[in-house]
């Protein structure tokens, strides 16, 4: 169903959408030297933390498919840090199949 909605959206607007999400949980077993659990009373307690992130991307081809414009927004979050937003804008010029020129701002 989602594929049908995205295909219809692409046909109507000529914009390609892509989205993704990841989640990880880490368990660090400290040896007392390198990794110390900042919330534990004993410095040898395991450090358990998680991180998650997601993105949504929109790209569109213009000028007879020679230029591809894209915008991406990504958000990352870690248990010990606040959310970090990372926008990116790209332009790729492909005069032929073997050559590509890319400009990106992040």
NORMODA-V425741 format. One record per residue. N is the residue number from 1. OMEGA is omega in whole degrees, -180 to 180 (NA if undefined). NEAR is the number of other ideal C-beta (glycine too) atoms within 8 Angstrom. D_LAST is the distance of its C-alpha to the last C-alpha in whole Angstrom. Layout:
((N | OMEGA | NEAR | D_LAST) (N | OMEGA | NEAR | D_LAST))
This chain:
((1 | 180 | 4 | 33) (2 | 180 | 5 | 29) (3 | 178 | 6 | 29) (4 | 179 | 7 | 31) (5 | -180 | 8 | 29) (6 | 178 | 9 | 26) (7 | 178 | 8 | 28) (8 | 179 | 8 | 30) (9 | -180 | 10 | 26) (10 | 179 | 11 | 25) (11 | -177 | 7 | 28) (12 | -172 | 6 | 29) (13 | -174 | 7 | 25) (14 | 179 | 7 | 24) (15 | 177 | 9 | 21) (16 | 178 | 7 | 20) (17 | 177 | 10 | 19) (18 | 180 | 7 | 18) (19 | 179 | 8 | 18) (20 | -178 | 6 | 18) (21 | 173 | 7 | 20) (22 | 179 | 7 | 21) (23 | 179 | 7 | 23) (24 | 173 | 7 | 24) (25 | -179 | 7 | 27) (26 | 172 | 9 | 28) (27 | 180 | 7 | 31) (28 | 178 | 9 | 32) (29 | -173 | 5 | 35) (30 | 175 | 14 | 35) (31 | 179 | 7 | 38) (32 | -178 | 6 | 38) (33 | -171 | 4 | 36) (34 | -178 | 5 | 32) (35 | 179 | 7 | 31) (36 | 180 | 8 | 33) (37 | -177 | 11 | 33) (38 | -178 | 5 | 32) (39 | -177 | 3 | 34) (40 | 177 | 8 | 37) (41 | 178 | 3 | 40) (42 | -175 | 6 | 41) (43 | 177 | 8 | 38) (44 | 175 | 6 | 39) (45 | 179 | 9 | 38) (46 | 177 | 8 | 36) (47 | -180 | 12 | 32) (48 | 178 | 8 | 31) (49 | -179 | 10 | 27) (50 | 175 | 10 | 25) (51 | 177 | 11 | 21) (52 | 180 | 10 | 20) (53 | 179 | 10 | 17) (54 | 179 | 10 | 16) (55 | 170 | 10 | 14) (56 | -175 | 9 | 15) (57 | 175 | 10 | 14) (58 | 179 | 10 | 15) (59 | 180 | 11 | 16) (60 | 177 | 11 | 18) (61 | -179 | 8 | 20) (62 | 178 | 8 | 21) (63 | 179 | 5 | 24) (64 | 179 | 3 | 26) (65 | 178 | 8 | 24) (66 | -178 | 8 | 22) (67 | 177 | 11 | 19) (68 | 179 | 12 | 17) (69 | -179 | 10 | 14) (70 | 174 | 13 | 12) (71 | -177 | 11 | 10) (72 | 172 | 12 | 9) (73 | 180 | 10 | 10) (74 | 177 | 11 | 11) (75 | 178 | 11 | 13) (76 | 180 | 10 | 15) (77 | 179 | 10 | 18) (78 | -180 | 8 | 21) (79 | -175 | 6 | 24) (80 | -180 | 5 | 24) (81 | 178 | 6 | 20) (82 | -176 | 4 | 19) (83 | -180 | 6 | 17) (84 | 179 | 8 | 13) (85 | -177 | 7 | 11) (86 | 177 | 9 | 7) (87 | 179 | 9 | 6) (88 | 177 | 12 | 4) (89 | -177 | 10 | 7) (90 | 172 | 13 | 9) (91 | 180 | 11 | 12) (92 | 177 | 11 | 15) (93 | -179 | 9 | 18) (94 | -179 | 12 | 21) (95 | 175 | 6 | 24) (96 | -176 | 5 | 26) (97 | -176 | 3 | 26) (98 | -176 | 3 | 26) (99 | 177 | 6 | 23) (100 | 176 | 6 | 19) (101 | -174 | 8 | 17) (102 | 173 | 8 | 13) (103 | -180 | 7 | 10) (104 | 174 | 8 | 7) (105 | -178 | 6 | 4) (106 | NA | 6 | 0))
